[in-house]
Amino acid sequence: MNPNYQTQPDSLKGRVILVTGAGSGLGREAAIAYARHGATVALLGRNETKLDAIYDEILAIDGPEPAMFPFDLEAADDSGFERLAGTISYHLKRLDGILHSAASFFSLTPLNQQTLAQWNSMLKVNLAAPFALTRACLPMLEASPDASVIFTGETHGHKPAAYWGGYAVSKSGLEALTTIFGQELERLPNIRINTLIPGPVNSPLRRKTHPGEDPGSLPQPDDLLPWYLWLMGPDSRDVRGKTIECTL
Ligand SMILES: NC(=O)c1ccc[n+]([C@@H]2O[C@H](COP(=O)([O-])OP(=O)(O)OC[C@H]3O[C@@H](n4cnc5c(N)ncnc54)[C@H](OP(=O)(O)O)[C@@H]3O)[C@@H](O)[C@H]2O)c1
């Protein structure tokens, strides 16, 4: 993709897009951008107050009225994901895309200081939940003329490094999941699944991974919106099963 990519103002008109981790950072910016380009967004996160704020912001820019789904990806089991998909189907009638942006992260530490409870959280929120939620939503995605699912990867998932531990392992698994889904869904040209690696971005999560860093020295979430719009929209229709790194 050309980093100066610009899409039509109504490129996502009529689409319904679910965004996890919509309360902050990249998920928040992408959800607002999708609404600005005409999509009805389903906002998912644990914190209802944060979702309320995005809801108001979308109405303030005259975007289609969003739907809010306060939901804990770590606590959900198969039936919880099925119920969530059923609720989306009941209220919004269709689904044309999912941006999986939610993430669990604790701290950068050597493996011998990481706990099983932390690993379970990171593997569940960052890897198993994107799988289970996508699977639960597949019937709706199959019915869409052009469905795009975006997993959010990580540079250290692509190239693991010391201290990134369970977070890197969970993100690495997303790349495998992308390849496997890509091959299994080859027979469905209307559904594409890819992993997008944002690279360093100023966000609440980045302040946890790099607490001493000057946030002003980093790209801001809206700098990456061309990538998020391109991969969700019709111009990336032929891109499937790929891991893509954002470059600025
Ligand atoms: N920032 C970077 O430099 C960077 C670099 C590479 C990759 N990424 C990836 O980009 C994505 C977005 O990260 P970000 O930087 O924008 O961080 P962020 O602002 O901390 O966003 C993460 C979101 O995940 C949600 N979340 C966490 N646990 C959840 C759970 N159990 N159930 C539902 N939602 C949950 C949080 O919302 P609630 O607390 O409201 O639930 C939060 O809004 C992540 O996948 C991250 O791994 C970020």
The ligand as an SDF file (V2000), in Angstrom:
LIG
                    3D

 48 52  0  0  0  0  0  0  0  0999 V2000
    0.8590    0.9130   20.5960 N   0  0  0  0  0  0  0  0  0  0  0  0
    1.8170    0.2690   19.9790 C   0  0  0  0  0  0  0  0  0  0  0  0
    2.9620    0.7410   19.8860 O   0  0  0  0  0  0  0  0  0  0  0  0
    1.5260   -1.0700   19.3490 C   0  0  0  0  0  0  0  0  0  0  0  0
    2.5630   -1.6700   18.6060 C   0  0  0  0  0  0  0  0  0  0  0  0
    2.3080   -2.9130   18.0080 C   0  0  0  0  0  0  0  0  0  0  0  0
    1.0680   -3.5120   18.1690 C   0  0  0  0  0  0  0  0  0  0  0  0
    0.0930   -2.8940   18.9140 N   0  0  0  0  0  0  0  0  0  0  0  0
   -1.1830   -3.5890   19.0110 C   0  0  0  0  0  0  0  0  0  0  0  0
   -2.2010   -2.6660   18.6510 O   0  0  0  0  0  0  0  0  0  0  0  0
   -3.4240   -3.0310   19.3000 C   0  0  0  0  0  0  0  0  0  0  0  0
   -4.0060   -1.8130   19.9560 C   0  0  0  0  0  0  0  0  0  0  0  0
   -3.1510   -1.4240   21.0040 O   0  0  0  0  0  0  0  0  0  0  0  0
   -3.0770    0.0690   21.5370 P   0  0  0  0  0  0  0  0  0  0  0  0
   -1.6660    0.4580   21.4640 O   0  0  0  0  0  0  0  0  0  0  0  0
   -4.1020    0.8890   20.8610 O   0  0  0  0  0  0  0  0  0  0  0  0
   -3.3860   -0.1840   23.0870 O   0  0  0  0  0  0  0  0  0  0  0  0
   -4.5920    0.1870   24.0510 P   0  0  0  0  0  0  0  0  0  0  0  0
   -4.9940    1.6100   23.8510 O   0  0  0  0  0  0  0  0  0  0  0  0
   -4.1610   -0.2410   25.4030 O   0  0  0  0  0  0  0  0  0  0  0  0
   -5.7870   -0.7250   23.5210 O   0  0  0  0  0  0  0  0  0  0  0  0
   -6.0180   -2.0150   23.9550 C   0  0  0  0  0  0  0  0  0  0  0  0
   -7.4950   -2.1720   24.1820 C   0  0  0  0  0  0  0  0  0  0  0  0
   -7.7650   -3.5290   24.5410 O   0  0  0  0  0  0  0  0  0  0  0  0
   -8.8900   -3.5250   25.3920 C   0  0  0  0  0  0  0  0  0  0  0  0
   -8.9010   -4.7510   26.1910 N   0  0  0  0  0  0  0  0  0  0  0  0
   -7.8970   -5.2270   26.9720 C   0  0  0  0  0  0  0  0  0  0  0  0
   -8.2840   -6.3680   27.5850 N   0  0  0  0  0  0  0  0  0  0  0  0
   -9.5440   -6.6170   27.1540 C   0  0  0  0  0  0  0  0  0  0  0  0
  -10.4880   -7.6490   27.4380 C   0  0  0  0  0  0  0  0  0  0  0  0
  -10.2110   -8.6370   28.3020 N   0  0  0  0  0  0  0  0  0  0  0  0
  -11.6880   -7.6180   26.8300 N   0  0  0  0  0  0  0  0  0  0  0  0
  -12.0010   -6.6010   25.9760 C   0  0  0  0  0  0  0  0  0  0  0  0
  -11.1440   -5.5900   25.6720 N   0  0  0  0  0  0  0  0  0  0  0  0
   -9.9320   -5.5980   26.2630 C   0  0  0  0  0  0  0  0  0  0  0  0
   -8.7220   -2.2610   26.2630 C   0  0  0  0  0  0  0  0  0  0  0  0
   -9.9960   -1.7370   26.5900 O   0  0  0  0  0  0  0  0  0  0  0  0
  -10.7100   -1.8520   28.0080 P   0  0  0  0  0  0  0  0  0  0  0  0
   -9.6490   -1.6460   29.0490 O   0  0  0  0  0  0  0  0  0  0  0  0
  -11.7860   -0.8410   27.9810 O   0  0  0  0  0  0  0  0  0  0  0  0
  -11.2650   -3.2190   28.0080 O   0  0  0  0  0  0  0  0  0  0  0  0
   -8.0370   -1.2860   25.3140 C   0  0  0  0  0  0  0  0  0  0  0  0
   -8.9720   -0.3750   24.7610 O   0  0  0  0  0  0  0  0  0  0  0  0
   -3.0720   -4.1490   20.2760 C   0  0  0  0  0  0  0  0  0  0  0  0
   -3.4500   -5.3840   19.7080 O   0  0  0  0  0  0  0  0  0  0  0  0
   -1.5640   -4.0600   20.3990 C   0  0  0  0  0  0  0  0  0  0  0  0
   -0.9950   -5.3000   20.7160 O   0  0  0  0  0  0  0  0  0  0  0  0
    0.2990   -1.6990   19.4970 C   0  0  0  0  0  0  0  0  0  0  0  0
  1  2  1  0
  2  3  2  0
  2  4  1  0
  4  5  1  0
  4 48  2  0
  5  6  2  0
  6  7  1  0
  7  8  2  0
  8  9  1  0
  8 48  1  0
  9 10  1  0
  9 46  1  0
 10 11  1  0
 11 12  1  0
 11 44  1  0
 12 13  1  0
 13 14  1  0
 14 15  2  0
 14 16  1  0
 14 17  1  0
 17 18  1  0
 18 19  2  0
 18 20  1  0
 18 21  1  0
 21 22  1  0
 22 23  1  0
 23 24  1  0
 23 42  1  0
 24 25  1  0
 25 26  1  0
 25 36  1  0
 26 27  1  0
 26 35  1  0
 27 28  2  0
 28 29  1  0
 29 30  1  0
 29 35  2  0
 30 31  1  0
 30 32  2  0
 32 33  1  0
 33 34  2  0
 34 35  1  0
 36 37  1  0
 36 42  1  0
 37 38  1  0
 38 39  2  0
 38 40  1  0
 38 41  1  0
 42 43  1  0
 44 45  1  0
 44 46  1  0
 46 47  1  0
M  CHG  2   8   1  16  -1
M  END
$$$$
